[in-house]
Every structure is written in structure tokens, then in C-alpha cells.
């Protein structure tokens, strides 16, 4: 989470408003016509355990970032017993459509255990995923002169045959 050199504060603890350099600035209103309407429950109920952030340049496995009690109408979460996580909570293996004409990205493509990534600003912990490779390699539609440009998207030009949901 965060961008190296941009985010210099892990958690904005101000009550007066959000910080543009904080990774977490949770529960603040950002409207000129609303004052002192901060949501403290949003901050106290946020589960942040296990996230990598660019301020600390490491995964944070702090039990203090697990909301174990004090959330109205919701039971608290137990602190996880282990830091071992699967590569994906969604898929058991790399999906069949993950291959593109521009290569087969690493899977998982993001995370604190990823090394050698090719997206700058994220500590080499992120690889480009198929959707980004498709976007970067798809021509703009000449019928539109908008910014950002409209792409001539065709899934069969971007993803492996037989694609669809993995």
C-alpha cells in the first residue's frame, strides 16, 4: 500500500481532516459544508493486519491492527494464528487466461512475498497483470478524441484462448 516517496505517513491520526501523504486516512469527511463529522468507528473497525506498506517497507503483522472488540453490532475478529497466507483466497492456481501475447505475468502478481516486480514505485513487489498489459498494448479508438483515450478492446486479442473466469 502506498507509493514510495509520496506516502510518508502510515496512519493519519488527526481529527481535523485527511492527509495527502498518509497511507491510511480513514473516517474523515472531505466536504467544505460538513465539519467535525469524523467517523471513529471506521478507524476502530478497520482490519489492516498483514498489509505491506511503502512507509515501513515491510508487511505489518500487528495484533493492534486487528479489531478484536469494540465494534457496535459486530463480534470482534480473533487475531490470526499464523502469518501463512495462500497465494490467492479466490483461485487455487493461476487461471488459464493469465497468458497474454506479451508474456505470462507472475501469479500472484502483487504482494509482500512477490520479488522482482516490474511496476515502479512499489518496491518490486508488483508485476503487471494481464489487464494492464492489454490496456498498454491496445490501440486507441480513432473515433474518439477523448482523454483518457478510448481503447479498441477485444478480449480475444489480449487473453489466452478459452479465457473467461478462471
N, C-alpha and C positions, 0 to 999 in steps of 0.2 A: 504494500500500500504506500502511496506517496510517490513523489518524483524527486530524485536526488538533486540537491541544490535549490529546490523550490520549497519543499516542505521541511521546515527546520524545527517544528514543534510537534511532539507526538500527540498531545491531548490539550486542547484549549480549555482551560478551567475558568475562563472569565464568565461572568454572568451577564455582561453587557452586550455581547454580540460575538459573531464568528470571526475567527482569524483566518486570513487568506494563506497563511503559512503553516497551519496546523493540519495534520492528517485527520484527526478527529475533532470536530467542532459540532457537537450533537445537541439538539434540543433548543437551538436559538432561533428566534424569529428574525427575519431579514426584511421586514417591511417598515417603511417610514411612518405608517399610520398606526402601528402597534408597538407599544412599549412595555417592557417588563412582563412579557408573556412567555418566558422561557419554560420549557418542558423538562423538568428534572427527572421524570420517570423515563424518558428516552435515554438519558445518560446512565441512570442506575440499572436499566434493564438490558443494556447492550452487551452481548457476548462477544468478546474480542479475543479470546484465548486461542493461541496458535497462529495468529497472523504474522506475516513478515512485514516489516515496515522499513522505509529508507532512512528514517531518523536514527533508529537504533541499529540498522543494517543487520538485523537478525530476526528470527522468529521469536515472538513473545509468548511464553508459556506461563503466564502469571495467574495463579488462582484468584488473585484480587480482581481480575478482569472477567470472572465468571459470576453472573448474577445468581447467587445461591439463595438469597432471601430478599424480602422487602419489595417484591413486585406485586402491586394490588391485583387480585383476581387470578394470579398465576402462581403455580408452585415454582420454587426455585430450581435451578439446574444443579445437578451434582458436578463437582469438579471432575473432569475426565480422569480416568485411572491411568491412562497412558498417552504418550505423545505420538504413538504409531498411528498413522492415517493411511488409508488406501490411496492409490493414485487417483481414483475417482470415486465419488459417492454415487455416481449416476451409472457409469458403464463399467463392465468387468474387464474390458480390453479396448484397445484402440479401435474406433469404428472403421468400417470398411470404406467409407467415403473420405477418410482423412488424407488420402493420397491426392495430390494435385499435379497438374502439368509442370509445376515449378518446384516439385520435390515433395517429400513426405515429412511434415513437421514432427518434432518430438511430441510424444504423448506420455504424460501430461505436458502441456506447453507452458504452464506457469506454476510457480510455487517455490517455497523456500528450499526444496530439495532438488530443484532444477539447476543445472550448471551449464555454462557456455551459451546462454541465450543470445538471440540476435536482435533484440529490441533495446535500443539505447535508453539510458536513464533509469534502469531497473536492476542494476547490479548483476546483469547477465542471468537473471532468474526468469526471463520470459522469452519464449520463441514466438515468432509469427505463427498464427493459426491459419487453417485453410481459408476462412472467410476474409482475413486480411490479405492473404496472398491473392485471392480472387479479386478483391477490390483494387489492389495496387496494379494488377496486370490486366484489368478490363478497360477497354476503350470507353471514352466519354461518348454519350449520345449526341451527335451533331444537331439534332432537332431542338436541343435545349442550350441556352447560353447562361444558365444559372450558376451561381457559386454558392455552395459547392456543386460541382458538376453532377449531372445525372449519368449513371453508367448504363451500358448496354449489357445487362446481366443475363446470363444463360447458364443455369446450373450445370448442364452437361459439358460446358467449356471449362468449368472450374473444379469439379469434383470427380472422383473415380466413378466408373460405370457402376450402375446398380446402387448408387448413393442412397439418399433418403436417410431416415433416422437410424442411428446405429443401435 
